[in-house]
Amino acid sequence: MRRDLIRTAVLCVLAACSGDDDAGGVCVSDNDRCGTMCDANRPCPFGLYCNADDICVQECDIDHPCEGGGRCALNGRCSGGMPGSGADGGAMGSGGSRPGGPRPGACADTIVQASRTTPTVMLIVDQSSSMEEDFGDGTRWDVLRDFLLEQPSGLIADLQAQVNFGLAMYSARSDDMGQPAEACPIVTTIAPAANNYAAIEQAYRAAEPIDDTPTGDSIEAILGDLGISDPDDEVSPMVFVLATDGEPDRCEELDPQGGRPEAIAAVEHAYSYGIRTFVISVGSELGEDHQQEIANAGLGRMPGDPNAEYWVAGDDQSLRAALTSIVGGQLGCEIQLNGRVEDGDPCLGSVALNGRQLECGDANGWELVDPQHIRLLGSACDELKADDDVFLDVSFPCEVMVVD
């Protein structure tokens, strides 16, 4: 997997960066690489570009658009501005009126500035006793933990600078009558953050499988641990990756396993906040019909919609592939807007990548994730990932209310 698909964009007040005298221009980011030397073997990080003097510099970002109506590329370089503006060439972060004027028959478009977001991934790990079952090179618990914590090429260590990782482990203890033997559920939550490996490792290394699988109750508890409890809460784009190996329980009666409705309801509740859930079966004990229900609920699929994808991992390699596929799919294609789409059909908006119009809802187009984020899909996403020096125009007509 490419490790440079996305880097955190640092937005800051207008100020000269370290080394600015050598850079020959003002930088608008406090990135510590600003003003340092660069070449083909030492490329500049996301948001900066290598100028003719082989110095990493930056002319613009989401908070500081180019002067004279110029366009701000993802590498922080202005282009296409009015003569004398200092901008010399295209469009992420453009301001003012839409190039060429408003669309025929519509009022003036609202141009919104945009920047890539850093994805947030909450790894939710089943801590039930069945995770001690053999999984080839170790138990299910050990194989999953080893890949997530492996240094330096495990999933978290490899991507922690590009993904805000969090961890939640869940289980419960039951008595001989199938009732909770103590507080239910038992959940250990490490809140997501950038470069979060050390905190996750400390909690994960100390943990071992417990007993039961109250999936729905645990997801609700995790939402509470993350401070998500009010219907009016605004949640930045986040995904849950649920790795479980068996049928869900419920705290009202841990045995037998009758927690499917609660699990689906909890995933639907998370989705109501814009949190998507992806499910991996570690082993084959989790019924595939239930996996499909969870997968569909996790992406908000309604009856009649195409089924969402889910993953069944039968060994170490298939488990690694599933996790890599899910987390890798979150990298680089969510775009934050500097305004909020509050009302109207968002598909009336216009999104153009390198001057090419993208279709709303198309498999290779774009979609509105929440009022402040859009996501590029399919080949459009691939194009965005492939090159930082791309231009993205985003605008909405007056039929769509956009507020600051």
Secondary structure as UniProt FT lines:
FT   TURN            18..19
FT   HELIX           20..23
FT   TURN            32..35
FT   TURN            40..41
FT   TURN            46..47
FT   STRAND          49..50
FT   TURN            52..53
FT   STRAND          55..57
FT   TURN            62..63
FT   HELIX           67..69
FT   STRAND          71..72
FT   TURN            74..75
FT   STRAND          78..79
FT   TURN            83..84
FT   TURN            92..93
FT   TURN            99..100
FT   TURN            104..105
FT   STRAND          110..111
FT   STRAND          114..116
FT   STRAND          120..126
FT   HELIX           129..132
FT   HELIX           140..149
FT   TURN            151..153
FT   HELIX           155..159
FT   TURN            160..162
FT   STRAND          164..171
FT   TURN            176..177
FT   STRAND          186..193
FT   TURN            194..195
FT   HELIX           197..206
FT   HELIX           215..225
FT   TURN            226..227
FT   TURN            231..232
FT   STRAND          238..244
FT   TURN            251..252
FT   HELIX           260..272
FT   TURN            273..274
FT   STRAND          275..282
FT   HELIX           288..298
FT   TURN            299..300
FT   TURN            303..304
FT   STRAND          311..313
FT   HELIX           316..328
FT   TURN            329..330
FT   STRAND          334..337
FT   STRAND          340..343
FT   HELIX           346..348
FT   STRAND          350..353
FT   TURN            354..355
FT   STRAND          356..358
FT   TURN            363..364
FT   STRAND          366..370
FT   TURN            371..372
FT   STRAND          373..376
FT   HELIX           378..386
FT   STRAND          392..396
FT   TURN            398..399
FT   STRAND          401..403
//
